Amino acid sequence: MRVKSLIPMIGLLGMAGSAEAGENLLGYTKGAEVLPKGAAELYQWVTQRTDKGQGEYTAYDLKTEFEYGITNRFNMTGAFLAQSIETSGLLIDGYLPEEIDTGLEPAGITVGAKYNFLSPAADDFGLTMALEGAYMWKDPHSGQDKDTFTVELAMYMQKFFMEGQLVWLGNLGMESTYAHRADIEGLPADFDWPTEPEMEIGIAAKTGLSYRFVPNWYIGAEIFYEEEFETEVGSERWSVFAGPSIHYGGARWWTTLTWVTQLKGGGEVYEGQIDQNLHLIEKTEDEIRLKVGYNF
């Protein structure tokens, strides 16, 4: 993991003020609160993914998202995605066909909706359902051209303890994906790069706690499990990540910095992979995520 890449992220922590309903206390596990009618929020996510066990692999995922409260319970979202990928010293049959340094480039768009059934403050337990559709024209793992259509259905749960000083968050999600990779010229004859359309189903379970230790400041930790199924092979890959977060929220701005590491993984491994207990074909060993939000 590149420690020097954390320096500009940590510096952004001081730019935030106070947060309202849309703040994200953790980096990956979402809360059940939604924006009130007429309120809006702009989010910026930056995620760094590093280390596949061999060679060099560094990817940055950027997500710029806008959320608006249609009613006090119903919110709409839209986002623009960008990414950069730099990899060398590692080729993976069917997944990493060549060394690449893409620079930052547009990668996709998303549109979503959330409906709040139970408020964590008013009903003692929060429950929100979310539906999101995404279209990406770049593969987030290899940086190659790839048309991907994804529909995700998720349930966000939240509960306050200790008069709101301690917050529990839990998520369950399922997504369906259709993907079609473009041809790549000049690959070795024995290199596997399938271009037939693929269908996958993914499931995810996430949970975490966030604790307010001084006014406006929270520390937290989360753990999440993800698994993908493909029509021809069944369960194809799974992984478990966990790590800490720090969050600051004020009246208008909030920010969250999270680091997670892969504890265990399974499914496919690439030829020569040293650590057989991790999934390192589509995942990495470490991820760092910075989120910043501004309330209108």
Protein Blocks (a to p, Z undefined) as FASTA:
>chain_A
ZZklmmmmmmmmmmpccddfklcfbfklccfbdcdehiacddddddddehehiajddddd
ddddddddfblmbccdddddddddddehiacehklmbccdebjadfbdcddddddfbdfk
lnopacdddddddddfbdfklopacddddddddddddddeehhlaccddddddddddddd
dddehiafklccdfbdcddddddddddddddfbghiacdddddddddddfklopabdcdd
dddddddddfkbccdddddddfbdcdjddehiablmbcfklmcfbdcdddddddZZ
